[in-house]
Each structure stands twice: as structure tokens, then as C-alpha cells.
Amino acid sequence: MIGQLYNTNNVVVGQAACLVAPANTPAPPPTSAVMSDPFSLLPWSAMTLAASATLTAGNFTLTYTYQGTAYTTASLPYTCTAAAAATAIVNALATFPGGAALASDVNTSGGPVSAPATPISVSLSERFIGGVWSVTPTGITGGTLSITQPLWTPVGATDQGWTFASNKSTQAINIEEQSSQVAMEMTTQSLTVSGALSEDISQTLAMAYNMIASYTTPGVGVGSTPGYTLLNPTDTILTYAVALIMANRLTYPRWLYIPVATCLANVSGAFRRAAAKRMYTADFQSVCPISQIAVYDFTAPHT
């Protein structure tokens, strides 16, 4: 029977999520993969708060600045646990645009932060990603506190998922003594990740139209300047590191990593009242040595 020629378990139906970061941002180490959830953002978007040496006293606050607005926690002790940090961050994001943060929007691990061996990692839900963390210590002794910023940002929802394609140009090598070619030469090769973005937000517009974004913080009082995002098209080609995260046939993660890519597809946004959602084409094309592109296909959990 023809069914004996293949393993149906190897036929995978699934989805993928795309993330971007500044060009040449490294992929997370394989040791950080969450084997129970191939789409976990923890390896990609976690902030790490760590002590340089064992802390003996003091307090600190965490500030998350998003599009020019700062959200600051209440004062936290030097012995802060992951749970206490999560509660403080949820409270600080109570006035976040689009709705307050819920406990499920803030994922933390590690702690207490007073020990260098137990830093606290913080990962936010996609709606909150894109800001910058900072720490303000008060009376900290025994060591210092520092933050490692998350650099990867989810691109967002698409209309029909993502497409991973390979584009090649070849040159046949012939000799006069025979009619068939004797070799094939690769003249160009690139990999692309493309999709139709369906979240109508400033980050989507900036990426799809190769625009630079800047943010203005809202003023205080009647007649003051409202908060807004300014998008300016540029002739400078913006570059990104791109990752496509998937689940493989074993339901473990599979990561595609491109260290440098552009997003320069021709874009046409249609505004059809209520007939259809707005969509913007994103076409990430690799512009790096092909050998620097990597696919991590995880096959077994940690032992």
C-alpha cells in the first residue's frame, strides 16, 4: 500500500509567529527553549533584573517606558521575589492604553533578586511589548542592580499566517563536447519570510512602509500637546533580525533565525469601510551571508 511509504505523523498542520529585533541581534540560546510551549515568548522577550553581588540592603523601583509614557512600580525591597515584582508591575500598568494589565499579562520567574544566582525575568503579553525597562535603586548595598533589555518584538497578527520561501538564481555550466550541462552554479540566493499584517498599529505601519517612528509624551492640562506617534518615510533602508517560531511534528519548538533582513515590499493598504480589515504586506528578505541563517529544530527535552 502506498500509505506504507510515509509516516503520517510527520505531516504537520500548524501555525507560526514572527518576531523582529535590531539587525544582528542573536537568537536566544537553545538552553532557553520552553519545550512544553513552542510559542512561548519567554526566550525572546524577557527582561532580566540581576544583582552583581549579594545585596544586603536597599529598595528599588522598576519603570517601563512605552511610547514616551513611563509606568513606574511602587518601591520594592532588595529581597524582592518574582511574585512581588509581578504584582507591582501589574499595578504600574493599570493606566496602560487599551486597558489595564491583568495578572496573566505579566509572567515572572526567578528571585529573590538579592542573590546573583537568582535574577528575576519578566515577560509581558504581546500588547505591552515594545517599551524600555529601567531600574532606580535606593540605598542598595553589597552590589548593584542591572537590567538586560528584551530586544525581540512580535510582528503581530496576520491574515493567512506566514510564508517561508527560498529564492535562488542559478547558472548552468556546459561544455562543447556534450549537450547536457555538467554542473550548476548558484548566482544568488536569499530566504524570505512574508505575510499580510492585519493589526492596524503604528509599529505595523513603520515596518511595512520603511518608516522611522518617534513618540511624543502627552502633556498635562487643557491645551497641552496630546501623546502621538510620528511616522516619517525614509530613504535609509531599515534592517531587522527576524525569527519565525513554529511547532514541529513532536510539538517541540522550531526556530528560523535570519540575522539581517529588509522589509521593502510594495504595500497597498485598502480602506473599504466595514467590508474588510486593513492589511499591510510585510516581506522580510535576507541580506546576510546565507550560512548565517539557522533553523533550530528541537527534538528532545532537557534530561
N, C-alpha and C positions, 0 to 999 in steps of 0.2 A: 504494500500500500504506500501511496505517496506520502501519507502522513507520517510514516516511519523515517522519512528523510530529514525531518527537522524536529526541534523541540518547541512545542507551543509555549512553554514557559518563558522562552526567550523573546516572545512577541510582546512588546511593551506599549501600552497606551498610557500617556501621561501628559504632564504639563511642565513648564519651565518658567523660571523667574530670572529677570535680567537686572544686574547691578552695575553701577559705574563708579569710578573714582578718578582722582587725578592720574594722568598718564604715568606709567611705570610704578604705580602702587603695587606692591607684591600681593599675591594671593595669600590668604591665611594659611598657616602651616597645616599639613594633614592631621596633625595631632589634635587640632581644634574641631574637627568634623563632629557633628552631632549625628551619630549613626541611627538613632531612633527617629530622627526627623530630617529628611534630606533638604527640606526647605527652611530649616531654622536659620534665622538671621544672626544668631549669637556669634558665629565665627567671623561675620562680615561687618557688623555694625555696633559692636560692643565698645563702650568706653571703659578704660581701666584706670582705677584710682589706687595708687600704690605708695607705700612708705619706703623711704630709702634705708631706714634702720628702725629698730623697735621704738615706737613712740611711747612717751611716759606721761604726757600731759597735753592739754590744749583742746581746742574746738576748731571747727571749720564749717564753711558753707559751700554748697555747690551751686553754680549758676549755669543755666542752659540758655544761650542766646540764639534766637531763631528769627531770621529776617529782621534784625535790628532791635528786637524786643528781648529783654533779659528776664528770665524766670529764676528766682533765687530761693533756695530752701531755707528753712529755719536752721539755727545753729545745731551742729551735730558733734557729739563727743569724739575724742580721738580713738575710743574703743568701738566706734560705730559698726554695727552689723549690716549685712546685706538687706535684711528685712526692714531695719530702721531707715536705711538710705532709700529704699523703695517707697516707704510711706511718705518721707519728706519730699521726694521728687513728685509723687502724685499730687500732693498738696500744692507744690510750687506751680504745677501745670494746670491749676484749677481754672485759670483765665485764658487758656490756650485758644487761639482762633478755631472755630469749628466745634468747640465743645471741650469740656474738662477731661483730663486724663482719668482713666479707670485703673484699678489695681492690675488688671490684665494687660495694660499698655506698658507697664514698666517691669522688666524682668531683670533680676539681680542675682548674683552668686558670689561666693567667697566670703571674706570677712572673718574675724574683725580686721579692720584696715590698719590697726596699730602694729600688726606683725608684717614684715616684708614678704613672708611666705604666703600670706593670705590676702592678696589685693581684692578689691571689690570690682566686679564687672557689671556694667549697666547697659542693657539693650532696650531701646524704645520701639514701639509699634511703628509701622511704616508711615502713618500720618504725621508722626512727630520727627521723623528723621530728616536731617539736613542742617541742623544747628551746630553750635560750637560749645563745648563744655569748658568751664574754668573752676578753679578751687581757690578759696580765700581762707588761709589758715589764721588762727588767732591763738597766740601763746603755745604753739606746737613745740614740744621739746623732744630730744632724743633722736630726731631725724626730720625729714621733710616729706611733704606730700606732693605727688606729681600726677598728671593726667596724660594718658595716651589717647589721642582723639580717634574716634571712628572715622574712616575715610570713605567707606563704601556706602552708596545710596541706592535703594531700589528705584528702577526707572518707572515702575507703576503698571497699571492695568493696560491691557491691550485688547484689540477687537477679536483676533483669532490666534493669540499666542505668538510665539517666536519661531523664526526660521533660522537654522544654522546651515550656511551654504559655503561651498568651496568653489572658487573661481580660478581657472587655470588657462594659460595660453601655452601652446606647445609648438615646436618646430620639428618637422620630420627631417631626418638625416638620410640622404640617399647616396648611392654610388652608381657610376655609369654601367657597371657590369651586370646589374640586376634591376628589375623593375620594382621590387618591393623595398620598402625602407629598411635600413639596417639599425637604426636607433631613433630615439625620440629625445628631444631636448626641451626642458621646461624653461620658457622665457619669462613668464610672470606667474605669480601665484599669490592669492590673498584669500582670507576667510572673512565671511560677513555674518553678522547677527542682525536680523531685521524684524520689525513688527510695526503694527499700526497702533500708536498710543491713543488711549481713549480717556485719559484723565486731563481735563482742561485746566491745568495749573501752570504757574509761571515757570516751574522747572521743566515742564514738558515743552513749552514754547521755546525756552532758551536752548534746549538741546536740539530740537527738531530744526530750528531756523538759524543755528550757529550764532546765538546772541549772547552778549555779556549782561549779567544781571547785577544790579546794585539795589540796596534796600534803604529806605528812609523810615526812621522810627517815628511813630505818631507823637505829636506834641500834646501839651496839656492846656485845656481851656478852649473856650469858644473862639473861633477864628484861627486856631493854630493849624499847622500842616497835618493832614491825616497820614497814617502809615501807607506806604505804597512800594511796589517793586518797579524799578525802571529797567526795561529791556532795550538794548541797543545792538542792532546787527553790526557785524564786524567783518572786515576782510581777512583778519587773522584767523587761521584755521585752528579751532579748538580741538584738543585731543583728550582722550579718555583711556583709562584702563577699563576693560569690560569683562564681566563674568556672567556666565549663564549657568544657573544651578538647576539640576534635574534629579529625578529619582531613576535609578537603573532597575534592571529586572529583579534584583534582590531587595528592592525598596531601600537601598542604601544611597548616599549622595553620589552624584556625578557632577564634577565641576569642569566647565570650559573656561579657560583664562586667556585673555588677549591683553598683553601689557600696554600696547599703544594702538588706538583706533581713532578714526574720524567719524563724524556723523554729518554727511554732506548731501544726502538725498534731496531731490527736488520735492518740495512739500506744497500741498494744496489743501487748506482747511475749508470744509464745506459747512455753511451755516444755513440749515434747512428748517428753521423754526423747530417744531417738535417731531419732524419726520425721521430724524436720525441723530445719533450723538455726534459730537465733533471728534474728528480723528486726525492725527498728525503722524506722518511717516518718520520712523527712525531707522536708519540703515548704518550700522557700525561696521566699518571696513578696516581691516588690519593694515597698519603701516609700520610694521616692525619685521625683523628677520623671522621667517616662518618657523624656525626652530625654537623661538622663544614662546610660541603659543603652546599651551599644555592642556591636556584633558586628564583630570584625576577621576578614576573610576574605582570607587571604594568597594571592596569585595568581602571584607570580614571585619567584625568589630574588634575593639581592643581586647587583649587577653589578660 
